[in-house]
């Protein structure tokens, strides 16, 4: 008889043998709403101060969103997140809590004197100590301690002694230390050696951290010895003159997650649940409880529940209080950052556009002045200087790099040499990159030749210090295959069957499909595996390294987010992903490896060695012969346009100028192909179909693509031209129509669009058609700035192929 059945029968509850899994939320789709039946606030104030999310990595079975939603439903006055050895989930926790108005406490359960990592063992060896930050200063100091422990060990195995933690705490750490769970030093000593020994351990904690900083923790999971242990712990607290607080050592938000929690523990230990049974909790009690229930369970110590509420109120603060910035950029000649940026931009603009009085591209200097004013108004000069500094390092070291993405829309970036796209000459929309209403810094991606990217990463570490910079993490979550494989392992299936179940999946199945059916789930997976895998899907499993994101901070990085080692040598990694970093205000720089830049560099070296010619890729002339070669689809080895689909299109599209290459790159992609844009454009290009516009106000935005929308920037221009949107409103429309559409935001913008179009004399039916066109192509619209950056490499590789083909004779 299972523990679940036994518990149900002993408590006179009707027993339902069918497990009822609750699927995890997918990705970062937004806050989880509390379920109906909320407990009235204020009945018994209580804050849960010991709570693990699934960011304890295989030792917590609920997401931060779910924990917050359940805490709100139960009427908790505050909630702490105390994941193992890190702040991995605090941003998502803080965002969800802010949506619901729930006070947040930040802490961590630290692993002391761990002889091994937590993985691959039934019961990890470390002693635990629960530390809560009292305020932002305590948060910074706790983050520093976590970073030190992570960097002193290896990935997955932090190393920290109590003596070292005491040193890091200092005389006033702004922490509250709880005695913790069964693996805490005080409870463990009480069980192994009795009250006298436990008192000595407790006194030692008081001596290290201060009497007002140490709190004795009790919890009740319904185990036979819980009451006896709590009685002894309460006596210890009273004898030592310390506060006593009740927690529930939470590992999931509701009792129904107990099975998932045990499966995760088995995965962590690399055993089946049956093999791990002796170490698994016998009851599903480690879930959130209301103040009413906690008061009932701790009726003998009612002050412990009230003390938890008081401590939660005292330690709660908003994570936005730790918002960091960039370090000040060292400026010569007594200049400030903006003055230095203006000087560097003017020097570069003179080289690329000519003098102010004789500019080679009309309006270039006016655009640069406008962009600089926006940058100054937003306070972002330091960001541009950091990127310029990285590009300058690449130039000095002979490393090919170029900015891409929305930065190509900026004339300032072109003048600084960050990009090779003449934003003014190409008529690119600066507001796609940066607008006065932007919330947060711009995003400049740097493509760097892949073979030398590590040099650039190490330069950034050396320039700003490893304590002030780190790479952004990539949170690896369970997908269908990994979920099925680990579920099968936890359920005791043989390794060969684990692989067979996982390899049989061709795509990621949603939880509803994984758990549907009778005895056999889809794809030949047993029902028990499918059910458990459905619960695992989208839960975080471990951390990886983002492909190129680095953050730089004006204070030691650990004071904002702890750092740990990555698998690659000399790579220190944040505990947050790029979205978490952006939410808190950490400024990210993307240093991306691109193999084509390496190929171009090798080609330039060969041309210089064998023909004695030095080629500057940023100053290549437009050459009809090169376009003849492209039109003939002789593009094997050329960047981006050597696929069969591209080569089949080139003779029909017949690109004859740089803009045609930009269109080609954006057109032959899955979105435009599925959206039906390719053939209408080609027919119009070849004069087989008339170029038409829904309204004359659409012509300026769509003329460059013959009335067929392709680019995200065109979406923005249409909203500005047809409905009078400001640049900031147009960018919000682009974001609202992106992959994470918000129905409420879309409705508000729809009405704003219709009203604005009406004010400009556009009939309502035509305005609605324009809106529907915007909504339709927003799903596949490609950023013109990306296409422009790629087109430069397309032309450069084509130019080299035409003028210096492989096997051509030297001088």
Secondary structure, DSSP 8 states (H G I E B T S, - for coil): --HHHHHHHHTT-----S--------TT-------S----TTSS--EE--B--GGGSSS--S-HHHHHHHHHHHT-SEEEE--BTS-TTHHHHHHHHHHHT--EEEEEEEEES-SS-STT-SS---EEEEEEESSHHHHHHHHHHHHHHHHHSBTTB----HHHHHHHH-S---EEEE--STTBHHHHHHHHH-HHHHHHHHHHHHHHH-GGGEEEEE---S-TTHHHHHHHHHHHHHHHT-EEEE---BSBSSGGGHHHHHHHHHHHHTS-TTTTGGGS-SS---B---HHHHHHHTGGGHHHHHHHHHHHHHH---GGGG---------STT--HHHHHHHHHHHHHHHHH--GGG-SSTTHHHHHHHHHHHHHHHT-HHHHHHHHHHHHHHHHHT--EEEEGGGGG-HHHHHTTS----TTTTT--GGGT--TT--S----EEEEEGGGHHHHHHHHHHHH-TTTEEEEEEEEE--HHHHHHHHHHHTT--HHHHHHHHHT-SS---HHHHT-SSSB-GGG-BHHHHHHHHHHTT-EEEEEEEEEEEEE-SS-GGGTS-EEE-SSTT-EEESS-HHHHHHHT-EEEEEEEEHHHHHHHHHHHHHHHHH-----GGG----HHHHHHHHTT--TTSSS--SHHHHHHHHHH---SHHHHHHHHHHSSHHHHHTT-HHHHHHHHTTSS----SSGGGHHHHGGGTT---BHHHHHHHHHHHH---HHHHHHHHHHTSSS--HHHHHHHHHHHHHHHHHTT--HHHHHHHHHHHHHHHTT-B-HHHHHHHHHHHHHHHHHHHHS-TT----
